[in-house]
């Protein structure tokens, strides 16, 4: 239903047309590029066949490390944890009582290796049921690439919040994700999506230099706006469509950036919660 609705509403383009729009001064009208990131295997099982059926182009952003090792991302691995128990471990590490905040809002203020240490601490301290692997493997990734309908882009190695990391780690996460993906797919990788993707919160201008070093032409944020040539091609905005029926999605797209403002009337945004947590951690 979503793909059909988008197909009627927009001129659906592929990422190479968007690259031409930014670098060859070509024009696009009422255009929409469908992007998907993380590489959950449900993309391969559910969405990919629908894209093929409707001949709709898209781009999929993945971690080559995750596809190759069949590990879960950190935010997948903590599914099923008792949130209260995990929050206690996190609060003890941060030396602040953060139990009133969502786990995810706290963890997104930490370095990725610290997040994994806390996950392992939970596993050693509490009983838990191991969870399945959630992501596509290399064979599935190559099949998607071979379709010539879905392009593949890089999404770091371990899904860190890049702004939390030092220069060496941020650069490695970007450059190595590009190189490893090129090795798997035997093709040049020119596109990238920032983990979490909020400008100046999850990444900054520093990452632009690392992306250029890696040969990246276009990089995508999660800032909810219509793309235009006024945006840096290394900070292209996107609207998130993670759930909902066509009426809901149509309403969200119609409201555009105002959607988030309306949501914040009911509850604080992720950005606001993370800022509160960050200030508490820094004040220790």
Buried (B, 14 or more C-beta within 10 A) or exposed (E): EBBEBBBEBBEBBBBBBBBBBBEEEEEBEEBBBBBBBBBBBEBBEEBBEEBEEEEBBBBBBBBBBBBBBEBBBBBBBBEEBEEEBBBBBBBEBBEBEBEEBBBBBBBBBBBBEBBBBBBEBBBEEEEBEEEEEBBBBBEBBBEBBEEEBBBBBBBBBBBBBBBBBEEEBBBBBBBBBBBBBBEBBEEEBBBBBBBBBBBEBBBEEBBBBBBEEBBBBBBBBBBBBEBEEEBBBBBBBBBEBEEEEBEEBBEBBEBEEEBBEEEEEEEEEBBEBBBBBBEBBEEE
